[in-house]
Amino acid sequence: MRSEDKINFTNNIDWITVGFYILFVFLGWLNIYAVVYDPESVNTIFDFSINSGKQLMWIGGSFILIIMILVIDYKFYFTFSYIFYILSMLILLLTIFAGKEVNGSHSWLNLGFVSVQPAEFAKFTTALALARYLGGINVHIERLDVMFKAGIILLIPCALILLQNETGGMLVFSAFILMMYREGLPGTLLLIGVFVTLLFVLTLAVGVDPILIGLTALFSLFMLYFIINRLRMTRKQLTNRLFIILAIYGMSIGFVFGVNKIFFEVLQEHQRNRIMVLFDTELDIRDVGYHVHQSKIAIGSGDFFGKGFLEGTQTKYDFVPEQSTDFIFCTIGEEHGWFGSTVLIALYVLFMLRLIFLAERQKDGFARIYGYSVASIILFHFMVNIGMTIGLFPVIGIPLPFFSYGGSSLWSFTILLFVFLKLDSHRGQVLAGH
């Protein structure tokens, strides 16, 4: 590393993105304090015995990480990307057997002085590995062999996290599909994924029989259409298309019947309950639907401008479980109302648009793909977290990036973001060996 790089390691850093980061971390810290605030207590926001004080320590650690990331040569992340990935997978494997159980999940690894969630950091290493592979010369994702290899890189952490009984953490990795689509993944595969998801949801919502009737009717209409228009096609074209329709119909029917088996035999009871809450909002609101029910009450009680900072009644009396972590957004809704919630959502949207802009201006495939991976992961967390708090998505333990309480979450997102900013600061250079 040149001496000038050591001194001026912040050169060309995108300070707009850094500003968003500092703003989210600061606002998150304030709202974490709002959750634990007790007007009768002598504890201040800096008290290390409460979550706001603990988060302040994690924030301090984050800034140390940022300095380390920016000081290290940008080529380091490309060179050791596969090594990071392999080490991360080994740690995930270790966590299956040595992880401590928290809420039925074995995803936490106790390091003695602190507990961390390796799955959070696996997002970073997987992003590096995929960027390294897909950014290679003559690597085109529309090829079957490339899709297969990229799929293996993606499925390994998914399988290991699922074995930890951490479904939410596993689902995050589906965000990489958006990056792959940007890099040339056929849109047909994306549509198939949307269709399968829709079929799964509709089967749970209305039952097997109505879906079977609907699929049969749709199949009949397609068959009728091709029979009527058979004169416009050759016999080979007609045969091929009818075969494709028949195959899709058969697989759809099989999938519908498989939904019940997956739902009742694969998913655990608490996972099934969290999904069913979406279709029956009054489903035992004192038990499985309690989180979402109380979150909606908190958000709705805020009206347009909210009750004011530290004035949330739902917050003060601990009505909303996990309000410092997964349900931090309802604190915004209660204390700052619709206006504050809208402003926060707008800030996140602008932040993600900025990340997309930075990713698009990269001259190197590795940096571009990694940048889109970062944007996709943050987008997934943002949409699912807010969706959970308002009852549009099952409760799966997804934190709001940079905002929710927790060291593993904050550090993993910090590493994700600032490695990208480090790569972006050297966008005018070509990575060695790439």
CORSULHU-V548597 format. One record per pair of residues at least 4 apart in sequence whose ideal C-beta (glycine too) atoms are under 8 Angstrom apart, sorted by the first residue. I is the first residue (numbers start at 1). J is the second residue. Records with the same first field share a line. If there is no record, write none. Layout:
I: J + J
//
This chain:
1: 5 + 6 + 73
2: 6
3: 7
4: 8
5: 9 + 73
6: 71
9: 70 + 71
10: 70
11: 425
12: 424 + 425 + 426
13: 18 + 70 + 421 + 424 + 425
14: 18 + 354 + 358 + 421 + 424 + 425
15: 19
16: 20 + 354
17: 21 + 351 + 354 + 355 + 358 + 417 + 421
18: 22 + 421
19: 23
20: 24 + 347 + 350 + 351 + 354
21: 25 + 402 + 414 + 417
22: 26
23: 27 + 347
24: 28 + 347 + 348 + 351 + 401 + 402 + 403
25: 29 + 59 + 62 + 402 + 403 + 410
26: 30
27: 31 + 344 + 403
28: 32 + 55 + 328 + 400 + 402 + 403 + 404 + 405
29: 33 + 45 + 52 + 55 + 56 + 59
30: 34 + 45 + 309
31: 35 + 328 + 331 + 332 + 335 + 403
32: 36 + 51 + 52 + 55 + 324 + 328 + 405
33: 37 + 45 + 50 + 51 + 52
34: 309 + 310 + 312 + 315 + 331 + 335
35: 51 + 315 + 323 + 324 + 328 + 331 + 405
36: 43 + 50 + 51 + 52 + 324
37: 41 + 310 + 315 + 316
38: 43 + 316
39: 310 + 316
43: 47 + 49 + 50
45: 52 + 53 + 56
46: 52 + 53 + 56
47: 52 + 53
48: 53 + 54 + 56 + 57
49: 53
50: 54
51: 55 + 324 + 405
52: 56
53: 57
54: 58 + 405
55: 59 + 405 + 410
56: 60
57: 61
58: 62 + 406 + 407 + 410 + 411
59: 63 + 410
60: 64
61: 65 + 407 + 411
62: 66 + 410 + 411 + 414
63: 67
64: 68
65: 69 + 411 + 414 + 415 + 418
66: 70 + 414 + 418
67: 71
68: 72
69: 415 + 418 + 419 + 422
70: 418 + 421 + 422
72: 76 + 77 + 422
74: 78 + 422 + 423 + 425 + 426 + 429 + 431
75: 79 + 431 + 432
76: 80
77: 81 + 128 + 419 + 422 + 423
78: 132 + 366 + 431 + 432 + 433 + 434
79: 432 + 433
80: 84
81: 85 + 125 + 128 + 129 + 131 + 132
82: 86 + 129 + 132
83: 87
84: 88 + 124 + 125 + 128 + 129
85: 89 + 125 + 126 + 128 + 129 + 153
86: 90
87: 91 + 125
88: 92 + 118 + 121 + 122 + 124 + 125 + 126 + 157
89: 93 + 122 + 125 + 156 + 157 + 160
90: 94
91: 95 + 109 + 118
92: 96 + 118 + 119 + 122 + 157 + 160 + 161 + 164
93: 97 + 160
94: 98 + 99 + 109
95: 99 + 106 + 107 + 108 + 109 + 118 + 119 + 160 + 164
96: 106 + 160 + 163 + 164
98: 109
99: 106 + 107 + 108 + 109 + 164
100: 106 + 108 + 109 + 110 + 115
101: 105 + 106 + 108
102: 107 + 108
103: 397
104: 165 + 268 + 270
105: 164 + 165 + 166 + 397
106: 164 + 165 + 166
107: 117 + 118 + 119 + 161 + 164 + 165 + 166 + 169
108: 115 + 116 + 117
109: 115 + 116 + 117 + 118
110: 115
111: 115 + 116
114: 407
116: 120 + 121 + 407 + 408
117: 121 + 169 + 408 + 409
118: 122
119: 123 + 157 + 161 + 164 + 166 + 169 + 170
120: 169 + 408 + 409 + 411 + 412
121: 125 + 408 + 411 + 412 + 415
122: 126 + 157 + 160 + 161
123: 127 + 172 + 173 + 377 + 412 + 416
124: 128 + 412 + 415 + 416 + 419
125: 129
126: 130 + 153 + 154 + 157 + 173 + 176 + 373
127: 131 + 176 + 370 + 373 + 374 + 377 + 416
128: 132 + 370 + 419
129: 133 + 153
130: 134 + 150 + 153 + 154 + 176 + 179 + 369 + 373
131: 135 + 365 + 366 + 367 + 369 + 370 + 373
132: 136 + 366
133: 139 + 149 + 150 + 153
134: 139 + 141 + 146 + 150 + 180 + 183 + 365 + 369
135: 139 + 364 + 365 + 366 + 367 + 368 + 369 + 434
136: 365 + 434
137: 434
139: 146
140: 146 + 184
141: 146 + 147 + 150 + 180 + 183 + 184 + 185
142: 146 + 147 + 184 + 185 + 186
143: 147
144: 148
145: 149
146: 150
147: 151 + 185
148: 152
149: 153
150: 154 + 180
151: 155
152: 156
154: 158 + 173 + 176
155: 159
156: 160
157: 161 + 173
158: 162 + 170 + 173
159: 163
160: 164
161: 166 + 169 + 170 + 173
162: 166 + 167 + 170
164: 169
165: 268
166: 170 + 397
167: 171 + 271 + 396
168: 172 + 396 + 397 + 398
169: 397
171: 384 + 396
172: 377 + 380 + 381 + 398
174: 380
175: 179 + 373 + 376 + 377 + 379 + 380
176: 180 + 373 + 376 + 377
177: 181 + 185 + 190 + 193 + 376
178: 182 + 372 + 376 + 379
179: 183 + 369 + 372 + 373 + 375 + 376
180: 184 + 185
181: 185 + 187 + 190
182: 372
183: 369 + 372
185: 189 + 190
186: 190
187: 191
188: 192
189: 193
190: 194
191: 195
192: 196
193: 197
194: 198
195: 199
196: 200 + 255
197: 201
198: 202
199: 203 + 211 + 252 + 255 + 256 + 259
200: 204 + 255 + 259
201: 205
202: 206 + 211
203: 207 + 208 + 211 + 256 + 259 + 260
204: 259 + 263 + 275 + 276 + 279
205: 279
206: 210 + 211
207: 211
208: 212 + 256 + 257 + 259 + 260
209: 213
210: 214
211: 215 + 256
212: 216 + 253 + 256
213: 217
214: 218
215: 219 + 249 + 252 + 253 + 256
216: 220
217: 221
218: 222
219: 223 + 245 + 246 + 249
220: 224
221: 225
222: 226 + 245
223: 227 + 242 + 245
224: 228
225: 229
226: 230 + 233 + 238 + 241 + 242 + 245
229: 233
230: 238
233: 237 + 238 + 241
234: 238
235: 239
236: 240
237: 241
238: 242
239: 243
240: 244
241: 245
242: 246
243: 247
244: 248
245: 249
246: 250
247: 251
248: 252
249: 253
250: 254
251: 255
252: 256
253: 257
254: 258
255: 259
257: 261
258: 262
259: 263
260: 264
261: 265 + 266
262: 266 + 267
263: 267 + 272 + 275
264: 272
267: 271 + 272 + 275
268: 272
269: 273
270: 274 + 288
271: 275 + 394
272: 276
273: 277 + 283 + 287 + 288
274: 288 + 394 + 395 + 396
275: 279 + 394
276: 280 + 283 + 288
277: 281 + 283 + 288 + 289 + 292 + 391 + 394 + 395
278: 391 + 392 + 393 + 394
280: 289
281: 285 + 289 + 292 + 293 + 391
282: 289
283: 288 + 289
284: 288 + 289
285: 289 + 290 + 293
286: 290
289: 293
290: 294 + 321
291: 295 + 320 + 321 + 322 + 327 + 395
292: 296 + 388 + 389 + 391 + 395
293: 297
294: 298 + 314 + 319 + 320 + 321
295: 299 + 320 + 327 + 330 + 388 + 389 + 390 + 391
296: 300 + 390 + 391
297: 301 + 314 + 319
298: 302 + 312 + 314 + 315 + 319 + 320 + 330 + 331 + 333 + 334
299: 329 + 330 + 333 + 334 + 341 + 389 + 390
300: 333
301: 307 + 313 + 314 + 334
302: 306 + 307 + 312 + 333 + 334 + 335 + 336 + 337 + 338 + 340 + 341
303: 337 + 338
304: 337 + 338 + 339
305: 336 + 337 + 338 + 339 + 340
306: 333 + 334 + 335 + 336 + 337 + 339 + 340
307: 311 + 312 + 313 + 334 + 335 + 337
308: 335
309: 335 + 336
310: 335
311: 335
312: 316 + 331 + 334 + 335
313: 317 + 334
314: 319 + 320 + 330 + 334
315: 319 + 320 + 323 + 331 + 334 + 335
318: 323
320: 327 + 330
321: 327
322: 326 + 327
323: 327 + 328 + 330 + 331
324: 328 + 404 + 405
325: 399 + 404 + 405 + 406 + 409
326: 385 + 388 + 395 + 397 + 398 + 399 + 404
327: 331 + 388 + 389
328: 332 + 399 + 400 + 403 + 404 + 405
329: 333 + 341 + 344 + 385 + 386 + 389 + 400 + 403
330: 334 + 389
331: 335
332: 336 + 340 + 341 + 344
333: 337 + 338 + 340 + 341 + 389
335: 340
336: 340 + 341 + 343 + 344
337: 341
338: 342
339: 343
340: 344
341: 345
342: 346
343: 347
344: 348
345: 349 + 386
346: 350
347: 351
348: 352 + 382
349: 353
350: 354
351: 355 + 378
352: 356 + 375 + 378 + 379 + 382
353: 357
354: 358
355: 359 + 371 + 374 + 375 + 378 + 420
356: 360 + 372 + 375
357: 361
358: 362 + 371 + 420 + 421 + 424
359: 367 + 368 + 371 + 372 + 374 + 375 + 420
360: 368
361: 424 + 427
362: 367 + 368 + 371 + 423 + 424 + 427
363: 367 + 427 + 428 + 430
364: 368 + 423 + 427 + 430 + 431 + 434
365: 369 + 434
366: 370 + 423 + 431 + 434
367: 371 + 420 + 423 + 424 + 427 + 431
368: 372
369: 373
370: 374 + 419 + 420 + 423
371: 375 + 420 + 423 + 424
372: 376
373: 377
374: 378 + 416 + 417 + 420
375: 379
376: 380
377: 381 + 416
378: 382 + 401 + 413 + 416
379: 383
380: 384 + 398
381: 385 + 398 + 399 + 400 + 401
382: 386 + 400 + 401
383: 387 + 393
384: 388 + 393 + 396 + 398
385: 389 + 398 + 399 + 400 + 404
386: 390 + 400
387: 392 + 393
388: 392 + 393 + 394 + 395 + 396 + 398
399: 403 + 404 + 406 + 409
400: 404
401: 409 + 413
402: 410 + 413 + 414
404: 409
406: 410
407: 411
408: 412
409: 413
410: 414
411: 415
412: 416
413: 417
414: 418
415: 419
416: 420
417: 421
418: 422
419: 423
420: 424
421: 425
422: 426
423: 427
430: 434
//
